[in-house]
Amino acid sequence: MYQIEGKLSWANVRVMLDRHIILDAKNSLAPKTFRLKKGEYLLEVEYENHWHTTEFHLNIAPVPILRSP
């Protein structure tokens, strides 16, 4: 399991894996969780800014696995 999270400011972002859209967001980005099998992927990010300054942050990371003792 992986999670995408970030900050867009006044902008749109689209994230694609192997040419398939996995995230399409406007002005805000709610965390999204998804599964990936082991392997190599083509990651593409489209960013469209709608303001004269910008702040952009995108993080894709494994979701921590909690184990019971």
Z-matrix of the N, CA and C atoms (Angstrom, degrees):
N
C 1 1.455
C 2 1.533 1 108.76
N 3 1.311 2 114.32 1 138.03
C 4 1.453 3 122.09 2 177.14
C 5 1.521 4 109.13 3 -128.15
N 6 1.332 5 114.84 4 158.27
C 7 1.455 6 119.60 5 178.25
C 8 1.527 7 109.33 6 -131.44
N 9 1.333 8 115.18 7 136.87
C 10 1.460 9 122.00 8 173.14
C 11 1.522 10 106.94 9 -105.02
N 12 1.325 11 115.98 10 132.43
C 13 1.453 12 120.86 11 173.93
C 14 1.514 13 107.58 12 -148.03
N 15 1.325 14 115.74 13 160.91
C 16 1.452 15 118.08 14 179.50
C 17 1.510 16 113.05 15 175.42
N 18 1.337 17 113.92 16 -171.94
C 19 1.461 18 121.88 17 179.58
C 20 1.523 19 107.81 18 -133.37
N 21 1.342 20 116.15 19 130.29
C 22 1.460 21 120.78 20 -174.18
C 23 1.512 22 114.84 21 -106.08
N 24 1.321 23 118.82 22 -27.84
C 25 1.452 24 121.93 23 -168.54
C 26 1.530 25 108.31 24 67.65
N 27 1.313 26 119.77 25 -143.88
C 28 1.475 27 123.21 26 178.40
C 29 1.514 28 108.11 27 -90.57
N 30 1.339 29 116.63 28 81.92
C 31 1.463 30 119.76 29 -173.90
C 32 1.519 31 111.05 30 -160.03
N 33 1.323 32 114.46 31 172.64
C 34 1.465 33 122.48 32 173.26
C 35 1.522 34 107.92 33 -118.05
N 36 1.318 35 116.20 34 148.17
C 37 1.463 36 120.14 35 175.01
C 38 1.523 37 108.78 36 -139.24
N 39 1.312 38 114.44 37 143.80
C 40 1.467 39 121.32 38 175.07
C 41 1.529 40 106.37 39 -131.70
N 42 1.338 41 115.68 40 130.28
C 43 1.464 42 121.58 41 178.60
C 44 1.521 43 107.77 42 -115.99
N 45 1.340 44 115.23 43 130.92
C 46 1.461 45 120.80 44 -178.96
C 47 1.523 46 110.15 45 -127.59
N 48 1.320 47 115.70 46 140.06
C 49 1.463 48 122.88 47 171.68
C 50 1.516 49 107.24 48 -117.71
N 51 1.322 50 115.74 49 123.60
C 52 1.467 51 121.12 50 -178.12
C 53 1.525 52 111.50 51 49.88
N 54 1.342 53 115.36 52 43.52
C 55 1.474 54 123.61 53 176.00
C 56 1.532 55 113.90 54 69.70
N 57 1.339 56 118.20 55 12.30
C 58 1.469 57 122.58 56 176.15
C 59 1.532 58 108.06 57 -108.21
N 60 1.322 59 116.78 58 127.95
C 61 1.462 60 121.03 59 -179.81
C 62 1.527 61 109.32 60 -70.87
N 63 1.337 62 115.54 61 121.75
C 64 1.469 63 119.71 62 176.48
C 65 1.527 64 111.21 63 -108.74
N 66 1.347 65 116.62 64 -12.96
C 67 1.460 66 120.69 65 178.80
C 68 1.524 67 108.77 66 -154.98
N 69 1.325 68 116.12 67 133.73
C 70 1.465 69 122.57 68 176.35
C 71 1.524 70 106.12 69 -140.39
N 72 1.337 71 117.72 70 107.27
C 73 1.466 72 120.82 71 -172.38
C 74 1.526 73 111.12 72 -129.79
N 75 1.347 74 115.14 73 150.94
C 76 1.460 75 122.06 74 178.47
C 77 1.521 76 109.86 75 -128.50
N 78 1.318 77 116.97 76 120.38
C 79 1.466 78 126.19 77 173.62
C 80 1.524 79 115.88 78 69.03
N 81 1.306 80 119.47 79 -20.44
C 82 1.464 81 121.18 80 174.77
C 83 1.519 82 108.39 81 -150.44
N 84 1.300 83 115.23 82 158.02
C 85 1.463 84 119.97 83 -175.32
C 86 1.520 85 109.62 84 -132.94
N 87 1.320 86 116.42 85 104.73
C 88 1.465 87 121.00 86 174.81
C 89 1.530 88 107.70 87 -79.07
N 90 1.328 89 118.84 88 140.15
C 91 1.464 90 120.11 89 178.91
C 92 1.529 91 111.43 90 -56.22
N 93 1.324 92 115.85 91 139.78
C 94 1.462 93 121.81 92 179.54
C 95 1.521 94 108.54 93 -129.23
N 96 1.339 95 115.93 94 134.34
C 97 1.461 96 122.24 95 -179.96
C 98 1.521 97 109.20 96 -106.90
N 99 1.340 98 115.86 97 141.33
C 100 1.462 99 120.56 98 178.77
C 101 1.525 100 109.85 99 -151.08
N 102 1.327 101 116.23 100 162.00
C 103 1.468 102 122.52 101 -179.41
C 104 1.523 103 110.36 102 -102.87
N 105 1.329 104 115.36 103 144.74
C 106 1.460 105 122.34 104 173.89
C 107 1.518 106 109.22 105 -134.51
N 108 1.309 107 115.63 106 137.58
C 109 1.459 108 120.12 107 171.18
C 110 1.523 109 107.78 108 -84.09
N 111 1.330 110 116.26 109 157.34
C 112 1.452 111 121.56 110 178.62
C 113 1.527 112 109.14 111 -59.85
N 114 1.324 113 116.95 112 135.74
C 115 1.453 114 120.51 113 179.04
C 116 1.516 115 112.05 114 153.34
N 117 1.318 116 115.78 115 -170.94
C 118 1.455 117 122.42 116 179.14
C 119 1.522 118 109.56 117 -105.33
N 120 1.334 119 115.55 118 142.87
C 121 1.460 120 121.94 119 -177.94
C 122 1.523 121 109.71 120 -135.52
N 123 1.317 122 115.91 121 152.72
C 124 1.454 123 121.78 122 170.76
C 125 1.526 124 107.04 123 -92.62
N 126 1.329 125 116.97 124 117.55
C 127 1.461 126 122.72 125 179.21
C 128 1.525 127 108.30 126 -105.46
N 129 1.338 128 116.41 127 126.22
C 130 1.460 129 121.75 128 176.89
C 131 1.524 130 108.57 129 -126.88
N 132 1.326 131 115.87 130 138.90
C 133 1.465 132 121.72 131 178.17
C 134 1.524 133 107.95 132 -128.52
N 135 1.328 134 116.43 133 123.58
C 136 1.462 135 122.39 134 174.19
C 137 1.524 136 107.44 135 -105.36
N 138 1.325 137 116.36 136 130.59
C 139 1.460 138 121.83 137 -178.86
C 140 1.521 139 108.44 138 -128.12
N 141 1.329 140 116.92 139 128.32
C 142 1.461 141 122.04 140 -179.83
C 143 1.528 142 108.40 141 -126.09
N 144 1.326 143 116.50 142 109.88
C 145 1.453 144 122.65 143 -177.48
C 146 1.534 145 110.48 144 -84.77
N 147 1.353 146 116.96 145 141.02
C 148 1.464 147 121.91 146 179.48
C 149 1.530 148 112.40 147 -120.24
N 150 1.317 149 116.86 148 26.14
C 151 1.454 150 120.38 149 -178.40
C 152 1.521 151 108.12 150 -148.24
N 153 1.336 152 118.25 151 165.61
C 154 1.466 153 120.99 152 -176.63
C 155 1.532 154 113.23 153 -78.14
N 156 1.313 155 117.73 154 -16.83
C 157 1.467 156 121.54 155 171.40
C 158 1.522 157 107.07 156 -124.99
N 159 1.313 158 116.11 157 167.28
C 160 1.461 159 117.31 158 -177.37
C 161 1.519 160 112.14 159 -148.71
N 162 1.300 161 114.80 160 155.93
C 163 1.461 162 123.23 161 169.51
C 164 1.519 163 105.71 162 -137.83
N 165 1.322 164 116.24 163 122.29
C 166 1.462 165 120.29 164 -177.12
C 167 1.515 166 109.29 165 -136.95
N 168 1.325 167 114.73 166 131.12
C 169 1.458 168 121.84 167 178.40
C 170 1.517 169 106.87 168 -143.57
N 171 1.328 170 116.97 169 129.98
C 172 1.462 171 121.67 170 177.21
C 173 1.515 172 107.90 171 -136.73
N 174 1.320 173 116.25 172 128.45
C 175 1.457 174 121.35 173 -178.92
C 176 1.526 175 108.84 174 -129.54
N 177 1.319 176 116.05 175 128.83
C 178 1.466 177 122.16 176 173.85
C 179 1.518 178 105.96 177 -121.05
N 180 1.326 179 116.32 178 116.98
C 181 1.462 180 120.32 179 -174.17
C 182 1.523 181 110.87 180 -143.96
N 183 1.343 182 116.53 181 154.08
C 184 1.465 183 119.31 182 175.44
C 185 1.527 184 110.61 183 -63.23
N 186 1.315 185 116.10 184 143.40
C 187 1.458 186 121.69 185 174.91
C 188 1.526 187 106.95 186 -79.63
N 189 1.335 188 118.16 187 127.92
C 190 1.464 189 119.64 188 179.84
C 191 1.533 190 111.61 189 -59.81
N 192 1.312 191 115.78 190 139.29
C 193 1.468 192 121.56 191 177.62
C 194 1.522 193 108.05 192 -96.49
N 195 1.326 194 116.30 193 120.76
C 196 1.463 195 121.07 194 178.69
C 197 1.520 196 108.76 195 -93.37
N 198 1.303 197 115.70 196 127.27
C 199 1.465 198 120.53 197 -178.77
C 200 1.526 199 109.89 198 -115.25
N 201 1.310 200 116.12 199 140.64
C 202 1.464 201 121.00 200 176.94
C 203 1.520 202 109.23 201 -81.70
N 204 1.339 203 116.81 202 144.79
C 205 1.479 204 119.71 203 178.88
C 206 1.516 205 112.22 204 -69.33
